[in-house]
Amino acid sequence: MFDRDLAELYGVPTKRLNEQVRRNAGRFPGDFMFQLSKNEFENWKSQFATSNSNVKMGLRKRPYVFTEQGVAMLSSVLHSERAAQVNVEIIRTFVRLRQALASHQELTKSLTELRSFVLKDSAKTRQEIRRIWNVIEKLIKPADDDNKRRIGFSLD
């Protein structure tokens, strides 16, 4: 995320956010944040009609970009009520991610068991698979127009 977007999220000016990052530079290694290159910055600026470096407004400095670890670290260097709330939400998100991963592992296990069942070389298994496939095809296949119930009055 860009520094200006995070500053808005944390409820602080971008200048203050970047100031805290500079004061705590050791907490923001390269995998936590980076600054756009001059070329990236020019390409990014060209997407905004309001950015004019010749006047005293718009984007004049290359923005910092933060990874998810950098966003979490910002919560610890910005001392505000909003930063504390964002930090709590980040922790809750990490917990939800762990729960989703655990669910994913259970799904992977179930699929592995299903695969081993399917790979069994027996006539009964093949028959069951054909039956399941036929049901799936019926669900996927569009209904025939002749079998659809017509809406409205019939003159027949």
N, C-alpha and C positions, 0 to 999 in steps of 0.2 A: 504494500500500500504506500502511496505517496505521503510525504511528510505533511502536506497541507490537508489531506483528507483525514489523517490521524489527528492532527491538531484540532480539527473540527469535532472529531469523535470524542477527544479528551476534553474539549471545551477550553483550549488554550490557544494563544496566537502561535502561528507557525514559527515565528522568531523565537519564542520562549521554548518550544519543543526542541528546535535545533540547538539552542543554547544549552539545554540540559544534556542533550546527546554529546555535545563537545566537552562539557564538564565531566561527563562519565564515559569518555571514549573507550576505556578498557572493558566496559560492559557490552560494547557493540562491535564484535568482530565481523569480518567480512561475510560470514554466513547469516548474520543478523540484519545487516543493512549495507547498502552501497549507494553511491551517488551516480546519477546518469552521466554517461560520457557526453562530450560536447556534441557529437554527431547525434546521439539519441535525444539529447535535449533539443537540438534544432528541429529534428523530425517531430518531436512531441509538441514543440511550440507552434509549428506550422499548422497544427490541427486546431488551433484556437485563434480566431480572428481578433480577439481582444488583446492578445499578447503583442506588445510593441515595445521593443527595447529602446527605441529612440525617445520615448516619453517617460515620465516619472510614474508609470503604472505598468501593470502586466508582470509577466515572468521575466526576471532578470538574472536569477541565480539558478544553477542546476539543482533540482530537488533531490532529496534523499528518498530512497525506496527501502521499505522495511519488510523483512520476511516475517512469518508468524512468530518466530522466536524473538525478533526485534520488537514486534508489537507487544509481546508479553513483557519484555524487559522495560519498555517505555513506562509500563504501569508502575514499575518499582522506582523509576527516577523522577517521575512527575508526582509531586506531592499535592494531590487535590482529592476532593471527595469523588469527583467523576472518575479519576484515574483508579481509585480503589474499587469503584463499581465495575469498571471495565475489566479490572484484574479478576474480580470474582466471576464475571461472565466468561472470561477466558478459561479459568479453571473448570467451570461447569461444562464448557464446550469440550475440553480435554477428557473429562469423565464420560461424556456422551460418546465421544470418539472411541474410547476404550470399550464401552459397552457395544458399540456397533461392530468393532473388530471381533469381540467375543462372539457376537451373533454370526458374523461372517465365518468364523472358524467352525461353528456348529453346522452352518449350511454346507461348508466344504466337506465336513465329515459325512453328512447325510448324502451328498452327491457322490462321494467316494463309495459309500455303501450301495447306493443305487447302481453305480457303474459296475461294481463287482457282481451284483445280481443280474444285470443285463448281460454281462459277458459270459455268464454261465451257459454252457453249450447244451441246452436241453430243449426238446420240442415244446414242452409246456411253456418255458420262458418265451420262446419265439412266438407262440400262439398268443400269449398275454400281451406282448409288445404290439403285435398286429392289431389286437382288439383296441388297445389304447390309442394307437395311431389312427385307426378308423374313427374313433370318437373325436380326436383332435381335428381330423380332416372335415368332419361334419360341422364342427364349430367354426372352422375357418372359412369353409365354402359358403358363398352368399346364397341366400334362400332363393328358390325358383320363383319367378314372377307369377306363375300360374297358381302356386300354393298360397300366395299372399291374400289375405282377406282385404277386399276392396272397401274403401271408405265412401260413404254416401248411399244414395238410393239406387236400387237395381230395377230396371224396367223389364226384366225377364219374367 
